[in-house]
Structures are given as structure tokens and as C-alpha cells.
Amino acid sequence: MAGLSNTKKNLFAIFLITAIAAVIYSNSFDCSFHFDDQHAIVENYAIHRFDVKQIFSSSRPILNLTLAVNYYFGKLDVFGYHLVNLLLHISNGIMLYFILLWTANLPSMKEKYGERAYRIAIYASLIFIAHPIQTQAVTYIISRSSVLATTFYLLSLFLFIKAFPKSSKVEKPKSKTRNSKFYLAAAFLASCLGMGTKQIAVTLPLILLVYDFYFISDGNWKALKNQYKIHIAMFCTIGIAVHLSISGLQKFVSFDYAKGVQMPFGEPVTSFQYFMTQLHVIPYYIKLLFIPTNLNLDYDWPITRSIDLPTVLFFFLLAAIAGFGIWAYRRAKLFSFGIIWFFVTLSVTSSFVVIYDVIFEHRLYLPSIGFAIFAALLVSKISSLKWHKS
């Protein structure tokens, strides 16, 4: 690959990502509707009638709009739904490739990662695309919510990155060119669409802020401060998700031990009990990322109702991993960013908001990008080692 131009390398990467994803999911196009597909698609007459008013009155209007388009062209033929899911998955892999390629070649990163930039970008994209943990998100039709939200998430990040020149640190917002303003406006729009797709998008403004501090402002608080108007605008997009899910927040958050949130089956669960349960779930998620065995569409996971020794140990384990990620900022920014990405993007479903199913593999779709970055850095480092005969 050393003799190829950058354009040819990029085209090869796009082809490889597309081909591998297509081969892996080639047998998924006739998978039938399951579980929530029934009421979200088969019995959802708003999307059957393409009732725009009702679609945009739902908690996930952008997702439902794509389902309505699917129904318009193919009715209940599952092929079209699976095709869209796969195309979105491929798009996410391609965007991740360019985001990491651009990031690794930034002035603050080039000395450390420049020689490995292409390998890091393509390894991470392929790991993300091909990892077995993505099976549920891609093949379970209504899990398009996670895949589509990730599409807007990555698109917003990509456009945000493109708004800043690669050659130098950010000086002042007023120095933005017309192209920069266009990219920022497009990033804002992509964020709005993500917020209207699924609530996991609410972490996007924070990720943009962390990315800016890590890579664009290069740890310069003054440079970061100069971008405050941009970040305030991005944080304002969270209002869309809050507006769409305000009734859900009232229903699914309870710190009242006497009341809690009534589960469909079983006793009520408080927000603190849900948080303690997630202290057990997250290590299992991490295990699945490293060893993806015994994958399951519908887990029967017990609720942790009191503080016990395993819960305490898991808390300190996760705190140590997160703390290590922050500590690694000065020594390995991209590695640190991958860890921060994992915990921040997982926080929506694995914190205090009680969700009826305490564990679902498709919830790892967006967070798994952090793992892909970590794994790509590790693989690229190993592959660059030179062995010498003694």
C-alpha cells in the first residue's frame, strides 16, 4: 500500500469496508420482524399512511420517517428495511475511517500517529464493521434507531472536524471562512437530526467539546474558550431530545425506594437500583467486546437491589478504567479519547434512567467505536513492530 496515492488508499478502504460488511450481512435480508418490530412497523399505521403530523409527534420522528419511506416503497417486505440498515452501517464505517484518518494527521497528532494513521483508521473501521456485537443492531430492524442515530452522530463530528483548518490551532471564531461556517451549520443540522432519531444522541455535544479540547485546541483552554458560541449552539440541540422524551423521563426516573418504576414483569425498580445493576452490566459489555460469545437477543438479567461486594468492586473497576483514560490524555490522546467515548456514549442507557430491559447488545453500537479505536491502536502498534534476529 506504500506506493499508492492517498486517493487510491481511500478508495481501497471504502471498497474493503463495503465488501466485508456486505459479505457478513448477506444472509440477513430475509430475517423477519421480531419483538418491537411488530408495533413499531407492522402495526404502526402512522407510517403506513405516511401521516407526517403523527410521525413528527412521536418520540423518534426521524427514525419513523425512514420507516415510513421503507413502507411506502416496499410495504412489509423485510428486504428494504434490512438493506437500509446495512447501508447505514457501511456509511458509519466509512465515516469512522475518515474521522480517524483526519484526526491522526492533525498537527498535534502527526508526530505520534502519522506513520500509522492509515492503518489505525482502516483497522478501527473494519473492527467496528465486522464485530459480532453489531449483529443485533444491524439485523434487528427496529434497532435502526441506534444505527441511524450513530450515522448523524458521526456525520456531525465529521463536519465539525472539517470546519477547522488542519494546518494550525484555532485562533478566533471570527477567522472562520465561509466553508467553515457551512460545515458548522451542517454539523448543527446533523445533530438536530440525531436528537430526533434516538436519545443516545444527547451525548454528542459533550463528545464534540472533548474532541475540540483533545485535538483541535490541543489542550489550550484559551483556544477552546474562543469556540464557546459553537459549543453552546451544539448543546442547545439537546433541547430537541429532551422535548421529545420529557414524558418518558418523568416515567423512567425514580429515586423513591417506596415507589420506583414499575417494570412490565416483576417488582418496581428505582433509579439507584438500575444504576447498581448497570455496574454489573457494563463489565459484561466490555467482556463481549473482547470475547463476543453467547450473544443473546433477549437477556434475563437480575436486578441488583442492594449494595454488595461485587457491586462495589465493579464500581471501582469502572472508575479505574475511566480514570486511566483521563490520565492517559497527555501520553496517548487517541487511546484516551477511545475510553472517554465508550463511557460517555454508554451513559444514556447505563446510568439512572430506568429502561425496562436492563441490557441489550444493540446499546453497544455507538460505544463500540471507542473499543474499535483502542483495538486499532493496539493492532497497528503490534503490526509496526520490527523483529530482529539476535
Buried (B, 14 or more C-beta within 10 A) or exposed (E): EEEEEEEEBBEBBBEBBBEBBEEBBEEBBEBEBEBEBEEBBEEBEBBBEEBEEBBBEBBBBBBBBBBBBBBEEBEBEBEBBBBBBBBBBBBBBBBBBBBBBBBBBBBBBEEBBEEBBBBBBBBBBBBBBBBEBBBBBBBBBBBBBBBBBBBBBBBBBBBBBBBBBEEEBBEEBEEBEEEBEBBBEBBBBBBBBBBBBBBBBBBBBBBBBBBBBBBBBBEBEEBBEBBEEBBEBBBEBBEBBEEBBEEEEEEBBBEEEEEBBEBEEEEBBBBBBBBBBBBBBBBEBBEBBEEBEEEEEEEEBEBBBEEEEEBEEBBEBBEEBBEEBEEBBEEBBBBBBBBBBBBBBBBBBBEBBBBEBBBBBBBBBBBBBBBBBBBBBEBBEEEEEEEEEE
